[in-house]
């Protein structure tokens, strides 16, 4: 019996029919980029913990950087298009997707949401072309999930701000041209956003070594020691942590899609392997326990793919109705289920599942990071719990 085409099998509920022609075209463009440019080289970069900067011009040419931002040289894509683009990038490699997400989502959206017109004109066009790279500095060494109580401070002195504090796990920060630093504004007593440019005295960033996930992505520890920036580098519409949370809410859907991409890669790799790998004189895909695992993987993948699509569609059509809890539920569910899918995929490959040459090992390790960042599984769970009960289980 002929084996059906894999891509057709994967789209078990005809997901592609939910996309517009433009969204399908973008998906295929990003998938081709990953197949032709990322997959042949990424394992070496992953093992060396180096980022493939040579890919930057080709990433820029995809036309996805800037995402949903309209104007300023940005593509003004739908949330669905941004999502399927993130899914396909993640299917290729999670570090590539997160690199793009940090600049395109967190950093650029902070400027788009909270910046002045002058700041938008200055930073967004070159960032959309990837001539300038951004980073987003919120997480701190001793604060973690309690992001509303960050300890980094910003003190106004004349027409300047002086920043002091530390940040941790900041992607791109060791080479970024502009870093959005979130700090307690001593003048207002509330969280504000500040643009720190590369080379500013008092700013230092050192790459975190020893990671077992997202190895090509260069995360950094940041130290701010009497770091002075001009008053014009303060984001004027970042007036409290609510504004920080608005940026996170607007980008969290992309992390849900990233999880979908890892699950998609795991299913594709595991199914292909099961059809080729022979034991006891036949492909292991013909054994009941293997089929059971593949079906479970497909079921979880299909569920989270449709969940991420629905959230994105609501963001496109009725954004005012999308709550923080809805964004958190998508991230929590997609990450938790994708984590299980890649674990099943790793099991199906047996010992080969821990070898980079089969690619699944990357996704297995990287999903541990996705499960934790942009709100841990527990924090996102409690955000949803607060919304459906009206009772906060954390302060």
N, C-alpha and C positions, 0 to 999 in steps of 0.2 A: 504493500500500500504506500502511495506517495505521501510524504510528510508535508502538511500545509506550510505555507510561508509563515515564518515566525512573526513578522510584524502584524500580520492579519490575525493570528491567534492572540497576540498580546492585546489587541484592541477588541476585547471580548464583548464589550457592550457598546461598540461603535462610538467610542469617545470622539474620534476625529469629526464625526458628523455634527458635534456640538460646537465646533470651531468655525469661525468665518474663514473665507479663502485667504485673507491676509494673515490670520493667526496660524493656519496650516502651513502657509509658505514660510513664515518665520520659524516655526517648529522644524520644518525640513532643512532649512538653512543652517540652523544651529546644530542639528543632528549631524549633518554632513561635515560641518567644521570639527565636531568632536571626533567623528570617525576617522577623518583624514588628517587632522592636525594634532589632536590631543592624545588619543589612545596610543598611537605609535611611539610617543616619547614620554608619557607621564610617569610610567613606573620608575624610570631612572631618577626623575626629579623627586618623586615621592621617597625613594630610598635615600637619596642624598639630602633631603629636606631643603631643596632649593626651588625657587619659583621660576617658571619658564617665561622670563620677560620678553623673549623673542616673539611670543604670541600676541603681545599687546596690539600691534597694528591690525592683526587679523581679528582680534576681539572687537576693536573699535569699528571695523568694517561691517560687523554683524548688524549694527544699528540698534542695539538694545540698551546701550548705556544712557542713563537718564530716564529710562523706563516710562512711567506715566506722565512725567513732567512735560508740559506743553510750552513751546517757545524756547528761547535761549539755546537753540541748536539741539534741543532734545527731541526724541522721536515721538513723544506723546502717544505711547502705545496704550492699548486697553490693559486692564489688570490681568485678563485671561492671557493675553499675548506675553506679558511679562512673566506670568506663571509658567506657561509652557516653555518659554525660553530658559527659565531657571531649571525646570525639570530636565530639559535636554542637556544643559551644561552640567548639571549634577550627575546625570547618567554617564557623562564623560568623565568628570572628576569633580569631587566636592570642593577642593581648594580653588579651582578655577571659578566655580560658581560663587563661592563666598567672596573671593577677591572682587568679582564684578558686583556682587550684592553690597559690599561695604562701600565702594565708591558710588555706584549707581543708586543704591537705595538709601542706606543710613546717612552717608555724608551729603549727597546731593539733595536728598529729601529734607534734611535739616535746614539747608540753605534755602530751598524752595519754600518750605513751610514758614520758616522763622526769620529769613534774611531780608535785608533791605533791597530795594531795586538795584542799587549800586553793587551790592554784594552778589546778587544774582547775575548781573551783567558781567561782572569780573570773573566769577568762578565757574558758572555752569557751562558756558559754551566750550571752554578748553577741557573741562572734565568730561563732557559728553564725547569729545574727540579722543579722550584718553591721553591728551597731552599733559594733563595734570591729574594726579591721583589723590584721592581723599581717604580719610580715616575717621573713625567715630569713637571718641574716648569717653565712655560712661563707666564701665566696670572698674572697681577698685580692689586692691589686694585684700583688704580686711572688711569689705562691705558686701560684695557678692550680690545676692538676690535683693537685698534691701536698698535698691538703687535710689530711692527717694531721699535717703539719708547719706548721700556721698559726702566725703570729708574734704575734697579738694575745694579751695577757696579762691575767690576773685575779689580783690580789694581795689577800689577806684582811687587813683592818685592823679589828680588833675585831669588831663585828657588821655590818660592811660589806665590800663588795668594790670594789676600784678597778680599772677597766678602761682599758687603753691599747692602741692599735693602729689598724688601718685595714681596711676592707672595701670590696669593689667589686662592681658589677653586682647590687646588692641591690634586687630588685623591691619596690615599695610603701614602701621605707624613708623616703622624704621626707615621707610623710603618715601612716604606720602608727602605731597606738596602742601597740603592743608589738612589739619586735624581739628575736627569739631570737639572741643573740650567742654564737658558739662561740669559746672562748679557752683558752689554756694556763693551767690553774690552777697558780700557782706553789707552792701548798701541797702538791699531790699530784703535780705534774709531768705531769699528763695533761689531755686536752681535757675541758672542762666546758661546760655550757650556762647562759646567764645571760639573764634577762628585763630588757631596758632599756625603760623607759616613755618615751613621747613627752614632751619637755620636760625630760628629765633633764640637769642641767648637765654639760658636758663631752662631750655627744653632738651631733654635727652631721651633716647629710646634704644633699648637693647633687646635683641631678638631672644625669645624664649626657646631654649633648646630642650631636647629629650622628649618631645611629643610622640605619642603613638597614633595620633589621628591628625588629619589635615596637615600632613607634614610639609608639602610645598607652600602652604599658606604661612606667611611670616607674621606670627603674632609677636607683640612686643610688650615689655614693661616700659612705662613712661614715668619719668620723674620731672616735676615742674618745681624749679627752685628760683623764686623771685623772677619768674618769667614775665616780662613786660610786653604787652601788645597794645596797639593804639585803640582808642575808644571806638573807632570805626570798625573794629573787628569783633565787636559784640553783636550777636544776633538780636536785633531789637524786638522781635516778636516772641523770643524765648523768655517768658516772664515767670514760669514756674515749672515744676516737674510735670504738670499736666501737659505742657507743650512737648516735653521730652517723650512722655507716654504716647502722645499723638503720633510722633514720628515712628515709635516702635510698633504701634498698632497698624500704621500704614505699610510697614515693611514685613510684619510677621507672616502675612499670607505667603510671601516669597519663601520663607523657611519651610512652610508646609509643603510647597511645591518641590523644594530641594529634597525633602524626605521622600516624596513620590519618585523623584529621579533616581535616588539610590535604590529604592525598592524595584523600580523598573529594570535597572541594570542587573540587580541580583536575579530577578526572574529570568531575564533573557539569557544570562550566562549559565544559570543552573539548568534551564531547559535544554539549551544547546549542548551542554556537557552531558546531560542524561541521555540524550539521543545518540551521542557519539561514543560514550564510555561503555565498554562491554565487560561484563562479569558473568561467569557461569554460562558463557556461550551466547549471550544476548545483550542488547543495550539495556542499561539499568532503568531506562524510562519505561520498560515493560513490566517492572515489578510494582506490586500494589503499594508498598510503603513509599516508594519514590513518587508515584502518581498522587498519592494522598498529600504529600508535602507540596508538590507543584500546584495542586488545586488550591491548597490553603494559601500559598503565596499569591496566586492569581486573585483569589477572593479578597485578600487584604489590599493588594495593589489596586484592584478595581474600586474598592470602597473609598480609599483615601484619594485616589485620582478624582473621583466624582465629587467628593467633599471639597477638595481644593478648588475644583472648577466652580462649584456652586458659590463658595465664598467670594471668589474673584468676580463672578457674574454679578453678585449683589453689589460689590464695590464699584462695578461699572455702571449699574443701572440705578441703584438706590443706596448710595454710600452713606447717607444720613441715618439709615436703618441698621448699619453694621456696628455692633457694639464691641467693646474691648473683649468681652467674654466670647463672642463669636470668633474673633481672631485667635484668641487663646485656645479655644476648643480645637480649631483646625490644626494649630501647631502641635498641641498635645497629642491628639489622636494620630495625626499623620506621622509624627516622629516615633511614637510608641509602636505603631503597627509596622512602620518601615524597619524599625530596629529588629522586630521579630522576623520580618521577611528576609533580611540579609543574613540573620542567624540561621534560618532554615536553609538558605542558599549555600552558606558556608558548610553546613552539615552534608548537603548533597554532594559536594565536591570532595568530601573526605579529606585526606591529607593534602590534596592539591588545593584545597580551599584556603590554605594559609600561604600559598605562593603568589607573589605579585604577578607572575606571568599570566595567571588566569583572571586577574583584575578584581575578583570578588573580595580578596583580602583588603583592598583599599576601601571598598564600600563598607565592609564589615567594621573596620576600624573607624572610618569617618562618621558613621552613624552614631557612634558614642558621643562625638562632639555635637552633632545636630540635636541629639536627645537632650543635651544639657544647655546649649546656648539659646539666646533670644528668649529667656525665661526657662528655667528647668521644668521638667515634667510636673513636679510638685507645685511650683509657683503657678504655672498655667492652670493646673487643676483647681487651685484655690481661687484664682481669679474667676473661673467659671462657676465654682461653688458659691462664691459671694453673689454673683449675678442671679443665680437661680433660687437662692434662699433669702437674699437680702441681709445675710449675716456674714461679716468678715471673720474668717478663721485666723487671720493674721493682721497685725497692726500696720 
